[in-house]
Amino acid sequence: MLPITIRKRTISETDIGEIQNTIHEYWTKGRKEISRVLCRRWEWRQPNGRLKDMACREILLTLKRKGLISLPPPLKNANNHKRNKTISQIDINQTPLKGDISFLPPVELKMVRGTDSEPLYNSLVHCHH
């Protein structure tokens, strides 16, 4: 059964012991804190530097379902307020661009999660999907 790869992370027999020890150490702090501690120990981050704690929680749940670890009960119910939140429409200039494309600045892609640009991104995706 082990090693097992979940979310591009391979978990070995040694990792199971480390994970379970961390769970016991932070049992009263909850699953979110446990996943953050593990991410810091593993130096497991997204390209923008944020911890991959959601991916880590998926690993923990998968290991629990397989009977490889035990987890504390959730501290909160699973109702995700961000997921159920209304997206505000942001008014922007929608005048079509005219002219030669070579006169436009180069396209630049940026990670906007957790930045001031995130609400604009969410509005654009919500209104144009």
C-alpha positions, 0 to 999 in steps of 0.5 A: 500500500505504501508508498502512496502518491497524493497530489504529487506528493509521495508518502512513505512509511516514515512519513506516516509516522511523522504525520501521525506524530504531528497530528498528536502534537497539534490535535487540539489546534485542528486540521488546518493547523496540522496541515500548515505545520506539515507544509512548513516542515516539508517546505511545500508551497505554491509558486506565489509562496503560500502554503499548500495547506488545502492540498495537505488537508486532502492528503490527510483525508485520503490517508484517514480514509485508507486507515493509515492515520487518525485525525481530530474531528473538524473544529468547524462545519464544512460550510465554505463561506467563501465558496457561497459568497456573492461575487460583486460585479466591478465596472470597468471600461469595456471600449473595444481596442482598435489599431495594430496589435503591435502597439499594445503592451505585452501580455503579462500573467500574474498570480492575483490570489490574495492581492488587491486584483483578486476581486477584479479577477473574480468579477471578470470570471463570474460575468464572462463564464 
